Amino acid sequence: MPAYNAFYGQSGGVTSVINASAAGVIQTARKYPEHINKLYVGENGILGALTENLIDVSLESDSDIEALRHTPCGAFGSCRYKLKSLQEHKREYERLIEVFKAHDIRYFFYNGGGDSQDTAHKVSQLSESMDYPITCIGVPKTIDNDLPFTDSSPGFASVAKYVAVSILEASLDVASMSSTSTKVFVMEVMGRHAGWIAAAAGLATSDDHDLGPDIILLPEVEFKQQAFLDKVNATIHRKGHCCVVVSEGVKTPDGKFLSDSGVTDAFGHAQLGGVAPVVADLIKHADGHKCHWAVCDYLQRAARHIAAATDVEHAYALGRAAVEFAVQGENAVMPTIVRTSNNPYRWEVGKAPLSKVANVEEMMPPEYIDEDGFFITEACRKYLQPLIVGEDYPPYKNGLPDYVVLQKHKVAQRTPSFTVS
Amino acid sequence: MPAYNAFYGQSGGVTSVINASAAGVIQTARKYPEHINKLYVGENGILGALTENLIDVSLESDSDIEALRHTPCGAFGSCRYKLKSLQEHKREYERLIEVFKAHDIRYFFYNGGGDSQDTAHKVSQLSESMDYPITCIGVPKTIDNDLPFTDSSPGFASVAKYVAVSILEASLDVASMSSTSTKVFVMEVMGRHAGWIAAAAGLATSDDHDLGPDIILLPEVEFKQQAFLDKVNATIHRKGHCCVVVSEGVKTPDGKFLSDSGVTDAFGHAQLGGVAPVVADLIKHADGHKCHWAVCDYLQRAARHIAAATDVEHAYALGRAAVEFAVQGENAVMPTIVRTSNNPYRWEVGKAPLSKVANVEEMMPPEYIDEDGFFITEACRKYLQPLIVGEDYPPYKNGLPDYVVLQKHKVAQRTPSFTVS
């Protein structure tokens, strides 16, 4: 069997460990020269394939590729671009085949969340319908932890660690200040549909002490304003202050995002996002408590400085497994994390068919949410706890993490230019 | 000379290293039993003295006191309470003497920023006017870095490191996403009057790469909206995206906080703080760029997980020096950091009289701000760079920092109860 070239792309919102998966793909591909000749990486994911902007990673130094393990976000650029059906986007699909043929690409590794696994699945369908053989393997990644079949998704555990560490520290702050000043601290985290990230903040609360969040607002639970305010007041009455973690996706009973509930700027424009200030305002105007609030936004998913060691291992292992599956003749699958033991935590690599992964979102199960809807259960804690264990600090230089910026040598173009619709 | 008891209190907004100063005070006081008998810590700073809520730290274990070195925020509670003049607050001053006499307290260590140094100074004046001898030593602390005489203030360097690391990471994120999505990232940091914290974000920008912030908005520079928008657009044109760091204290030409410029909630109430969403809105509505924004708030000053090693050393050393000054017979002074060499960075402990420290705020000097007002100069970078060097990670347990919560045994009250006005 002759060796062919391979394509790898990063897709969707980035994470602090997606480059560790890239390192897994790149370093493993180098071990199988009898199967994989050159590995080309798309600049900005699938867009790099469509526009024939390919990066030849064989020209990067070994040490720079190794440094991807500790460098957050998408070293090759990511994209938010979802291929529609073969009927609707016929021109794009034909273009992909044109570029793949021009560069002798017969392996397709796509690193992303649900939408990206859908893209990988469509490319594998394309391979059949257009009679050009391509081995398609998805590499899971999402901070939202909402991919099916995998016990957790690379990227999530590090955000989980970041939010748990951050709210633990902020709870110490508000506890210090509450006698004469701030009574409530509100921290907004990501999670438009699934509350896994907000839930992870609950790991900072333990029986040992009275720190961490007192209330967690999840998108899976309809926001009940009075019950929430009552719980804030009861908490302040009991311990002098209250810490709230709120997911950006929390909705009011009428189905609207709470973040959209009427905040306008000086021009009357609806303001950009931000559910934490809305929650802080509700508390302040209802009961007069002094509030502070934070919005983590990109800081949480880019925070490689406090990544979970387990997450880095998962990310690398799934990148490596994707290539191993491909050279073993697997196709249209995604490697997954299978938890084989909870205590001690043990895991191994499994696999799931792309056809079943694409476009499925895993929400928090009801048994992970407390009866009153304002906290996680012990079952949820047991699931989350092992994921955040272990630190994997990047090297530092002059006080800052020494993140790598690659050379990104472009492959000479061989096809006419193409504009994405 | 007989030994007397001592008082220590934490005051003002807390930091990630103020407890390291507490450890310095407590551990050093234990070394001088011939001068200092018991060390009592005020619960919530000076309020603990006024209300006779004193904590006997001799009952804490040595390992718990040692753990204060790596535990952020105020382990004994802080307060925002400023004593007015002797005339206005005569009853409070008499009460202080009553409590100090009842507990044989003749040493007063107060750990805080400008207002707190003013309190320490007033207590030393009280000592003279009320003819009760008290040795008063201030211990500097402020994330704002605006105390005079000291080269830097404990607490600042760790916030500096946090914001530089965070914006470095976020800049990698927006660079990854900008081809199809977010073009601008705005990060809000603290600094109501002085721009030191926002300035420190500039350390993430270097000649080696094109990461970190492109624009820094300082409270020392009047916000010029069109010039700002032009610079954002020019940056996006050049590199595809733009990172902005904005200090909460930025003001418009009419002298108002930019954060107050007309953002209202659904009820028409002015919204609580938040200059980042205001800046993001300006950009979005002027030029249509997709923006993301983060507000660090307490996360930045409580972030012991990424504290600067130099800062932890400073904080501990100044706590130790305060006690050493006191037992050497100094009075009404504050230990300071004196920089003796920039490269390699070297420092030693100096001292300044409380009378000159109180109520002075050190702003960024003009030579630290770029000509166009949107960035820091090389001189500023040279000052800031050594401060963020070195990591001092706390120990971890189950994936989270193992911060200590003290026992806080109360000293039996000996005076009638007292209500603070």
Interface residues (C-beta under 8 A of the other chain):
Chain A: Q10 G13 V14 S16 E43 N44 L47 T71 P72 C73 G74 A75 G77 S78 C79 R80 Y81 K161 A164 V165 S166 L168 E169 A170 L172 D173 V174 A175 S176 M177 S179 T180 S181 F185 M187 L203 A204 D208 H209 L211 S261 G262 V263 T264 D265 A266 F267 H269 Q271 L272 G273 G274 A276 P277 V278 A280 D281 K284 H285 C291 H292 W293 A294 V295 C296 D297 Y298 L299 R301 A302 A303 R304 H305 I306 A308 Q385 L387 I388 V389 G390 E391 Y393 Y396 N398 G399 L400 P401 Y403 V405
Chain B: Q10 G13 V14 S16 E43 N44 L47 T71 P72 C73 G74 A75 G77 S78 C79 R80 Y81 K161 A164 V165 S166 L168 E169 A170 L172 D173 V174 A175 S176 M177 S179 T180 S181 F185 M187 L203 A204 D208 H209 L211 S261 G262 V263 T264 D265 A266 F267 H269 Q271 L272 G273 G274 A276 P277 V278 A280 D281 K284 H285 C291 H292 W293 A294 V295 C296 D297 Y298 L299 R301 A302 A303 R304 H305 I306 A308 Q385 L387 I388 V389 G390 E391 Y393 Y396 N398 G399 L400 P401 Y403 V405
